[in-house]
Amino acid sequence: MKKLLIHPEELTKKWVDRMVENDIGILGIHPVGGRQAYLHLANMLEEQKKPEVRALYDYAAEKGLKIEYGIHAAGYLLPRALFAEHPEYFRVDENGERNPDLNFCFSNEEAMELFLENTAKLAKQLYGSSKRYFLWLDDAKDAHCHCPECRKLSPSDQQMTVLNAMVRRLRKDDPEASLAYLAYVTAITPPETVKPEEGIFLEYAPYERKMDRPVSEMPESEIENLKDLLTFFGKENSVVLEYWYDNSLFSGYKKPPKVLVPNNDNVRADLDFYRTLGFEDLSSFACYLGDDYDALYDEIDLTGIAEKNDPLEG
């Protein structure tokens, strides 16, 4: 199945209709990432209390779209304001200092317990969400903990450790819940020592790929790493998270948005490549393509991902 992820403030009935018309089956809601991701998530949750906002989500569901969320959630799940009283909750950075900037100290039991309880609360707040969760760690390359305990594990193993704990907690409330391992920047390689527990699935996000050529032309080492990820996690429920329509990326994360002309030939080639490898679902960010974009440039061309003969649709 195919999914597009958009910023919640860009969601409109027109976007819902556009997705339905282009055979996109999943609406992905993606609060803005970066160092302020926790603030954007908090704002989204407040906005979702409004009847008119919930009505948009209801409209999407009535049109047959499944609703999912892609969220850099760590800064929200362990509030950074706690640093004043509990610096031990937070990571040791690459300079050897406790720092509340990113993630937390995964080996601190009290921090983990609070993080997991807030994970369970957040899952219940995501309006209309499917049982498949994409609750990512913080959005940065070197966001892991360097304390004596945590640094025994690679960044990928640190992420796997916390995700295993998260999925166990989610399944206490909903035995059918599942959770994505985001293979992304520092954690794009498979874990070395920590195995995924039941309910964990692969989400591959090649942020550093070259967008001017097909993904099949990545260096051989990166293709082998991708195959290793599929071997490690399995192909069941596997998801690709691409950047073909991510106009926030192409606009340098600054508005007004730049015009985006997708390379639909590359999109089609990538669809073939990922399907050959055995990925089940395909998704792409589609941010900075709201009403302000349409007013400047007209609607985005989604024909690359939307074609009826898309090999991902079998």
N, C-alpha and C positions, 0 to 999 in steps of 0.2 A: 504494500500500500504506500501511497505517497503523502507527504506532509509538507506544509510550508509553515515556518515560524515567523510571526510578526509581533511587533510591539503592541501591548494591550491598548495603548492610546490611539493606535492606528486602525483598530478593528471597527468596521462599519458593515452595514448590510450589503453594501456594494462589494466589499472584500469577500464576504461569505458567498455571495452569488458568483463572483469571479472564480472562486475555488471550486464550486459545484460545477460550473460550466466547463472547467478544465480538468475534471476528473481527479481532483485532489481530495482524498478521503478524510484527511486529518487536519484539523485546525490546531496549530501549535501556538501557544501564547508564551512570549519570551520577554519578560521585563528586562530593561536595559542592564547590561553586565558592567564589567569594570569594577573599580575600587568602591563605587557607590551603589553596587548592586542591591545591597540590603535595603537601602532607602527606596529604590524603585520597586522592590518587591512589597515593601510595606505600603507604598502608595497604591499599588495594584489591588492589594487586599482591601484597602479602604474604599476604592472606587467600586469594587465588586459588591459592596453593600447597597449600592444605589439600584433602584428598580429598573431604571433605563439601561444600565450596564448589564444587569442580569438578563434583561430581555434580549440583548444582542446575542448572548451565549445561548439562550433558549432558541432563538431564531436559527443559529448555526446547527443546533441539535435537531431541530425540526426539519432542516434541510438535509439531514442524514450525515452530517459531519461528526466525527469523533473528536473530542476535545482533550488535548494534552497540554502540559506545561513544560517548558525548558527553562530552568532557573538556576543561576549561580546563587545558591542559598546559604552557604556556610556562615557568612557574616550576619545573616538574619537569625539563623538557628542557634548561634552562640553570640549574643549581643556584645559588641566591642566595648560598650560602656562598663562591662564587668571587669575590665582590665585594672581599674583603679583599686578594687578590693581583692581581685584574684588574678594577679599577673601570671601565676603558675598555670592557669587555664590555656594560655596562649603560646603560640609557637616560639621557638628560638630561631631567629633569623640567621642568615649566612654570616653575620658579623658577631654571632654569639650572644645577642641580646634578646630578651623577651619582647615581643612586638605584637600588638593587636591588629596589625594591618591586614593580615590574610589568614584564613583558616584558623586552626588552633592546635594545641598539643594533643595529638591523638592517643598518647600513652597516659594522659591524666584521666583517671577514672571518673572523678567528679565532673570534669568538663564533658566527657563523653556521655555521661548519664543525662546531663542537662540538654546536650545536643540532640540526643535520641528522643527525649520527651517532647522537645520542640518540633522535631521531625514529624512525630505522630500528630501533633496539633496542626501543623501546616498542611499535612495531607488532607485533613478534614475540612480545611478552609478553602481549598482550591475548587471553585465553583464548577460543577459539571465535569470534573476530571474523570478520565478513565482510570483503571486500576494499574496502569503502567506509568511509573514515575521517573522523571528526569530531574532529580535534585542534585545539581552538580556542586562540587567544591568551588573555591574562589577562582576568579578569572585572572590568572597570572601564571607566568612561566615558573618562577622559583617561589612557590607558595607553600612548600612543605616545611615540616619541623626538623630542626637540626639538634634537638636536645639529645643527651646521651642515649636515651631509650629509643626515640623515634628514628634517629639516624642509623640505627641498625637495619632499617628497612629502606628500600628504594622509594622514590616518590610514588611509583605505581603500586608498590606493596602497601605504602601508607594509605593511599586512596582505597585500595581493596579492603584493607582492615576496617576502615570506617564505613564503607558501603555494606560490607557483610553485617556489621552491627545495625545499620539502618534498616536493611531489608528484614532482619529478624524482628526489629521493633514494629515495622509496618505490618508484618504478617501476624503479629499478636492481635491486631484489630481487624485485619482482612487477610485471610490465608491465601487469597488470590493475588495479592499485591506483588509487583515486580519492580525492579530498579535498574537503571542504566549505569554501567561503567563507562564514563566518558573518556575515551582514548584521545587525548588532546594535549598538545605541547609537552610539558615535562613528563606527563603520565601517558604518553602515546605508545610506549612499549609495554609488552605484557608484564604483569607482576612476576617476580622471580620465585618467591617462597610462599605467598599467601594465595590460596585457591578460592575461586568464587563459590559462594554458597548458593543453594537453590533459590531461584528468583532473580539472580543477577544475569543481565544480558549485555552484549557489546553494543556500544554506540561509538562509531568511528568518525572523528571530526578532524580532517587533515587541514588545520588552519594555515599551516606554513607551506602548503602546496603551491605550485605555480598555476595561476588561473588562466594563463594564456595558452595552455596546452592540455591535452587530455591527461587524466590522472594515470592512465596506463603508461605514460612517459615519465613518471616519477623515477628517481634513481632506483636501481635494482634493490638496494638495501631497504628502501622504504616500502617497496612492494613486498619484499620478503617479510618485513615487520608486520605488514597488514595480514599476510597469510598466517603468520605466527599468532596474531591476535585471534583470528578465526579458529585456529586450532585450539588455542587456550580456552576461549569462552564458548566455542561451538557456534554453529550457524543459526540455531533456533532463536527466533525473535531478534536477530541481529539487525542493526539500523546503521545506515550511513547518514551523517549530518554534513551536508555540503554548503557551499558559499556562492552558488551560481547567481542567486538573486539577492545577495546580501548587500544592499546598497548603503547600509551603514558602514560596512567595510570599504566599499569603493568610494564613499564620500569622506573617508578619513574620520568617521564618527563625529562629523560636524554638519550642522544644517546651516543654510538650505541644502537639500540633497542635490547631488550631481545627477545628470542624465545617465541612465544605465541601459546599455545595449547588450543583452545577454548573448553569449556565444552558443547558440543552440546546437551547432554541430558538435561542440565539445560536450554539451549536456547529453546529447544522444550517445556519443561515444562512451561517456562515463557510465551511463545507464547500462550499456552492454557489458562493460568491464565489471562493474559491481555485481551484476546479475550472474555473470560467469563464475565469479568467486563464491556465490551462494548467499549474498545478502538478501534478507527477506523484505525489508522496508527501506525506503529512500526518503530523505528529507533535505530541505534546504532552508536556511534563513532567507527571509524576504522582508527585511526591515528597511525603514526610510522609503516606503512605497505607499504611503497613505494619501489622504486627500491633498496634502500640500504638494506631493510629487505629481499627482494627476493634474493639478492646476497648472503646474509648470511645463509638463512634458507629455501628458496623456498617459494612458494605462501602460503598464509594463507588458512586454511580450513573453508569455509563458508557454509558447508552443513547444519548446524543447522538452519540457517535463510533462506536457499535457497530451502528447500525441496518443491516439488510440492504440497504436501498435507498440507502445512502450513495453519492452521485454520484461520489466518488473511485474507487469500485469499478466504474464504468462501467455 
